[in-house]
Amino acid sequence: MYYSDEIIEEVRSRNNIVDVISSYVSLKRQGANYVGLCPFHNDHNPSFSVSERKQMYKCFSCGEGGNVFRFMMQYENMTFPEAVRALAERGGVELPQEQESGAERARAQQRERILNINKDAANYFYQQLHRPHGAKALEYLKGRQLSDETIRKFGLGFAGVDGRQVIDFLRSKGHEDADIRVSGLASFSEKEGLTSPFWNRVMFPIQDAGGHVIAFGGRVMGDAKPKYLNSPETDFFNKRKNMYGYHIARRSRAGNFILCEGYMDVIAMHQAGFDQAVASLGTAFTEEQANLLRRHKDRNTIYLAYDTDGPGVTAALRAIGLCREAGLVCKVIDMRPQKDPDEFIKANGREAFQDRIDHAENSFLFQARVEYEKVDQQDPDSRTAFQTRVSELLAAVPDELARNNYLLAVCERYGMNAEAIGRKVSELIGHPEEVSGYVRPKPTQAKRKREDASSVAQKMLLTYLTDDPGLYPVISKYVKVEDYTEGLYARVAELVYRGMEAGTLQPASLLNQFTEEEQSDVADILQAQLPETETEQDRRKALRDLILKVRENSYLVFSQDTGDKSMEHVMETIRRKKELEDLRRRDLF
Ligand SMILES: [Zn+2]
C-alpha cells in the first residue's frame, strides 16, 4: 500500500512527535526542546533531544535522528508503510485505498515485497531445521554449542535438500517469480528454470539496522566449496553498508564494538554475552562500515577479534587503517593460542575473553609486532629493515601527539634508540615520497579538516534557517544553494530554500524526501548544535562568521577545481574572489 505526500503529511501533522516519543521515552522540557535518555544507545546523561517546533528528534551522542516516522521505524523495527499505518491509526487518519504510483513508489513497493520474500524465506529455513531433512544442520549447530535461544535469536536455519524447495514455498505464499529473482534468493536458467543457489547449507539471515532480513549467508556443513555463500548484491542489499549482528549490537550497553571475521564468531560472542560484536558481510571491512560505527559517538573504541592466522592478521592491519581514517580508536584482542573468538570462548570461557578485551593491544604496537615477527632479529640488516619499517609506520600516523607516544612505547618494547628512530621519522615526514607502501596521510588529513570546518558551518546555517525562517532574506542574499558544497548539504539546502520561498517549509516532512540511510544525517544537518549567544549582537556576529566561512569554502572549492583550465574559469575565479573580499568588508545585517 502506498500513500501520497499529502496523506503522509496529514498523518505526520496529526501525530505530535513529543507525544509519540513520550509514550516510549520519558522526556523533560528544557528550553525550547525536550530531552531524555536516548533509546538507541546506552545513554547515561540525557543526550536525546526532541524539538516540538521542528517535529524532529536527535541524539547528540549516537547520532540517531529524524521525524516521527523515522522514530517508529527505528524503535519498533517498522518499514515506512508500517509506520505510516500505525501513526494513521493513532492520529485517527483514514488511509485511502492504493494510489497511482510513480517510479519512486514502485521501487518502495518492490522493496517491501522483497523484504516480505526474505522474511518468509527466513521463516521457511528456520522451520526446516526441525524437519527430518534438517537434522544434520541442527546437529551441526548444536555441535557448535549454540543454544535453542541463540538459534532463534539469529534465525538460523537449513536451506532444504535442493534448490527448488524454497522457491516452491515462496510461490505457494503468492510471491512472483520476478520478485524472487530480484531478491537474490534464486537465479534463472533456460534449462533449470528458477533455482536457488542455497541448498544443503546452514542459513544465516542478514539483517539491516532496523532488523529486516535483507540477504542470506549459507554455510556448507562438509568440505564443499565455497564454505560460505552470500546473497549477491541487489538494489536492496549493499554489502559495504551493512554489518552482521549490527541490529543488535547498535543497542548494546557495552560502550564499544567488537569487530570479528565471521558470522559464527558474532553468534558465539553474543551467546557469551558480548552483544556488541559485529562482522562485515563476506568481504573485508569497508570505509562505509567504519562510518556506520563512527556514528555511535560514545562508543569510539573498536576491538578487533580477527583470526590469529596470516589472512586474519592481514585483514586486521587493513581494518586498523580504516578505523584510524575514521577517527576510531582501534585495539587488537590477542586470542592465541586459539584461532578465533568462537574457539577461544569454548576453550576458556567468558571471563577469560573479557580479560583479553581488557588487555587488548594498542593497534600501533600490534602493527609493530607483526613486523617484528617477520624478521630475524639476530641479523643486523634485518634489524635495520625492521627499524626502518617501524619508522615508516610512525611517519604515517597523522596525529603528532599519538605519534610521539607510539614512538616511545615501541622503542621501549623493542629496545631501540628513541632518538635515532625519531630522527628517521622526521626525515620521512619531510620526504613522504620515501614512505614505501603508505598513502601519505598529510594532504588528505588537511583536506578533511577544512571540509569538516566548512561542513559544520553549512550545517549550522541550515539549522539557523529552520530555527528562524525570519533569517531567510539575509542568509539567502549572501549564500546561494550552490555555495553548499557537499552533496547531501546541497540537496537539503535546495529543499530548505525552496520551502522558504514558498513559505511552506516543514523540516520534519522534508525528511521523507531522503532514503532511510540518509535520514539521520539530514536530521543532523537541521539540528546542529549552535553557538550559545546571549545578545542579538552576538547572534549576528556568529551568523556573519558562518556566512563568511561558507562563502570562503565555496570559493576555495571553485578555485581549486583544477579540471577546468579555461579562461572563463580564471575570470570567474577572480570575480568571486573580489566578491568575497567585498563581503568581508561589509555589514551583512
Ligand atoms: Zn543515542
Residues whose N, C-alpha, C, O or C-beta is under 5 A from the ligand:
A	BS01	ZN	C38 F40 H41 C59 S61 C62 G63
